[in-house]
Amino acid sequence: MRVVALQSGSQGNCIYLEAGNTRLLFDAGISGLCAQNRLAYHGIDIHDVDALFITHDHGDHVSTAGVFHRKFKLPIWMTEKTYHAAARRMGKLRSVEHFRSGTTFRFQDVTIEAIPTPHDAADGVCFVVDDGRRRFGICTDLGHVFDELKDVVASLDGVLLESNYDPEMLDNGMYPEDLKDRVRGKRGHLSNFDAAELLDQYGSRLQTVLLGHISDENNREPLVRETLHQVVGNRFPCELAHRHTSSNLLEIS
């Protein structure tokens, strides 16, 4: 299994995952040209991608899905509620495939689990991709550490997990109070400490961790690393999924 975060954060999200002969993209919040070029840097042709899966309807995850569909002929998969919430952003689509949140389904060589999240979206999910040997989770925009998330993380060999904000930076930052409440509330995002504690308590199986969806306003990459080190130490390799560039190409064997 191979994974690269082409971008992660409020400016746009797009994740590539390859398992066997199956090549998938998750979310489309960056330009088609950007995705194409960043994949090409890693030796991957975007025209070889089999499908695009969408986690939820917020613009940083779905704004360019229509471009990916029309320009690269990618089939789009999302829940019906997400489709209706995002339809105006995506423009004309030839067709859309639907799955239901809370279900597990087969796509070519992999099984995909769509786990409902309490994030403030129409019908948000996080994904687990299982190739029969390894399991990778795409877990951002989570709301809070809900019970099923703990079981999911405990089952994973690799994960992209949001580490969105530093509580002190958020408290002292420029956001209005209602937006601060939204970020740290039950339907918002995980803090650096939330992510680190989740990994510490439930991530014993993990080979690879990508921490992403790092806020530009309320976080800094050194703080993400520092918090993780304080809580977890050096128990497993960790990289960051960046706001403006792609991550390294990670292999999970």
Sequence and secondary structure as in RCSB ss.txt:
>XXXX:A:sequence
MRVVALQSGSQGNCIYLEAGNTRLLFDAGISGLCAQNRLAYHGIDIHDVDALFITHDHGDHVSTAGVFHRKFKLP
IWMTEKTYHAAARRMGKLRSVEHFRSGTTFRFQDVTIEAIPTPHDAADGVCFVVDDGRRRFGICTDLGHVFDELK
DVVASLDGVLLESNYDPEMLDNGMYPEDLKDRVRGKRGHLSNFDAAELLDQYGSRLQTVLLGHISDENNREPLVR
ETLHQVVGNRFPCELAHRHTSSNLLEIS
>XXXX:A:secstr
 EEEEEE STT  EEEEEETTEEEEE   S HHHHHHHHHHTT  GGG  EEE   SSHHHHTTHHHHHHHH   
EEE HHHHHHHHHHH   S  EE  TT EEEETTEEEEEEE  SSSSS EEEEEE SS EEEEE S BS  HHHH
HHHHT SEEEEE  B HHHHHHSSS HHHHHHHHSTTB  BHHHHHHHHHHH TT SEEEEE   SSS  HHHHH
HHHHHHHTTSS EEE  SSS    EE  
